[in-house]
């Protein structure tokens, strides 16, 4: 894990920059990290990205400034959407207030890019829990009919159902609408 230590007199402004990743314009790349604090101190971070491994080049935001209030690792995720094809650097920016304690970061991952023009979200989502108290539920929803740009969908490759970051079930080739 990466541990970033506090400064007793000023707020953090510390960076951990990942090695260069080749990314394509028009694709979205999901970044996930686990973060925690120490002993109840609120910590803060953001995830930025840019075309050089410098603080000044980190001009785009994947995860906006986020308070970390848990002392157990908690997953956070964001999207990197490069404007042009090429090498990009992703920076974890520690921005906790002065005199906190430690920000911990672990399990950083960047998923392969997917088309930025994916389907809209499902609608009319309902969940009916198991009356016996078992840890399961029946989900009902309407699959999208439009893509994120408002165009009509002709097919949907899959719908993934997740519990947090854990994939629970995949519906292959659901009907549009």
C-alpha positions in Angstrom: 0.0 0.0 0.0 1.0 3.6 -0.4 1.0 5.7 2.8 1.1 9.4 2.7 2.1 11.1 5.9 0.6 14.3 7.3 2.3 17.6 7.7 1.6 19.3 11.0 1.7 22.8 9.7 0.2 22.8 6.2 -2.2 20.9 4.0 -0.9 18.1 1.8 -0.1 18.7 -1.8 1.6 15.4 -2.6 1.4 13.3 -5.8 1.9 9.6 -6.7 1.9 9.3 -10.5 1.4 6.0 -12.3 3.6 5.0 -15.2 2.4 6.1 -18.7 -0.6 4.4 -20.1 -1.5 4.4 -23.8 -5.1 5.5 -24.1 -7.4 6.1 -27.1 -9.7 9.1 -27.7 -13.4 8.2 -27.6 -12.9 5.5 -24.9 -13.5 5.6 -21.2 -11.1 4.0 -18.8 -12.4 3.1 -15.3 -9.9 3.7 -12.5 -10.5 2.2 -9.1 -8.6 2.5 -5.8 -9.1 1.5 -2.2 -8.4 4.2 0.4 -8.5 4.5 4.1 -7.6 6.9 6.9 -5.9 6.2 10.2 -7.5 6.5 13.6 -10.5 8.5 12.6 -8.7 11.5 11.0 -10.5 12.6 7.8 -8.1 12.4 4.8 -8.7 13.8 1.3 -7.5 12.9 -2.2 -8.4 13.4 -5.9 -7.4 11.5 -9.0 -6.2 13.7 -11.9 -4.7 12.8 -15.3 -2.7 14.5 -18.0 -0.1 14.0 -20.8 3.0 14.4 -18.6 4.1 13.1 -15.2 4.0 16.5 -13.5 1.5 18.2 -11.2 1.1 21.0 -13.7 0.1 18.6 -16.5 -2.6 16.9 -14.3 -5.4 19.0 -15.8 -8.3 16.6 -16.0 -10.2 15.0 -13.2 -11.2 11.3 -12.8 -12.3 11.5 -9.2 -13.1 14.9 -7.7 -11.7 15.8 -4.2 -13.1 13.1 -1.9 -13.0 12.8 1.9 -11.9 9.5 3.3 -13.7 8.9 6.6 -13.2 5.2 7.0 -10.4 3.4 8.7 -11.1 0.3 6.6 -10.3 0.3 2.9 -13.2 1.6 0.9 -13.3 1.4 -2.9 -13.5 4.6 -5.0 -13.9 4.8 -8.8 -13.8 7.3 -11.6 -13.5 7.6 -15.3 -10.6 8.7 -17.5 -11.8 10.0 -20.9 -8.8 11.1 -22.9 -9.3 13.9 -25.4 -6.8 12.5 -27.9 -5.0 9.2 -28.4 -1.6 8.9 -26.8 0.3 8.5 -23.5 -1.4 9.6 -20.3 -0.4 9.7 -16.7 -2.7 9.3 -13.8 -1.9 11.0 -10.5 -3.2 10.3 -7.0 -3.2 13.7 -5.3 -3.2 13.8 -1.5 -4.9 17.0 -0.4 -5.7 16.3 3.3 -5.9 19.2 5.8 -2.8 20.0 7.9 -2.2 17.9 11.0 -4.3 14.9 10.1 -2.5 11.5 10.1 -2.0 9.0 7.2 -3.8 8.5 4.0 -3.5 4.9 2.7 -4.1 3.9 -0.9 -4.1 0.3 -2.3 -5.3 -1.8 -5.2 -5.1 0.8 -7.9 -6.4 -0.5 -11.2 -7.2 0.9 -14.6 -9.6 -1.1 -16.8 -9.3 -1.4 -20.5 -11.1 1.3 -22.4 -14.7 1.0 -23.5 -16.6 3.1 -26.0 -17.6 6.4 -24.6 -20.9 6.1 -26.5 -22.3 3.3 -24.5 -26.0 2.8 -23.7 -27.9 5.0 -21.2 -28.5 3.6 -17.8 -31.3 1.2 -17.1 -34.6 2.8 -15.9 -37.5 1.7 -13.6 -35.1 -0.3 -11.4 -36.8 -2.1 -8.5 -35.4 -4.6 -6.0 -37.5 -7.0 -4.0 -35.6 -8.6 -1.2 -36.1 -12.2 -0.1 -38.9 -12.4 2.5 -37.0 -15.1 4.4 -34.1 -12.7 5.1 -31.7 -14.5 2.8 -29.1 -12.1 1.2 -30.6 -12.0 -2.3 -33.0 -9.9 -4.2 -35.0 -10.0 -7.5 -34.3 -7.0 -9.7 -36.5 -5.6 -12.4 -35.6 -2.9 -14.8 -36.1 -1.6 -18.3 -33.1 -1.9 -20.5 -32.1 1.3 -22.4 -33.3 2.2 -25.8 -30.8 5.1 -26.4 -27.1 5.5 -26.3 -25.5 8.3 -24.3 -25.6 10.6 -27.3 -29.4 10.1 -27.7 -29.1 7.7 -30.7 -31.3 4.6 -31.0 -29.8 1.3 -29.9 -30.1 -1.7 -32.1 -28.6 -4.2 -29.6 -27.1 -4.4 -26.1 -24.1 -6.6 -25.6 -24.7 -7.1 -21.8 -26.0 -5.8 -18.6 -23.7 -6.3 -15.6 -25.2 -6.3 -12.1 -22.6 -5.4 -9.4 -22.6 -5.2 -5.6 -20.1 -2.5 -5.1 -17.1 -3.6 -7.2 -18.2 -7.3 -7.2 -19.8 -8.6 -10.3 -22.9 -10.6 -9.2 -24.5 -11.5 -12.5 -24.3 -10.8 -16.3 -27.2 -10.7 -18.6 -26.0 -11.4 -22.1 -27.7 -9.8 -25.1 -30.7 -8.4 -23.3 -33.5 -7.0 -25.5 -33.4 -3.2 -26.1 -36.1 -1.5 -24.0 
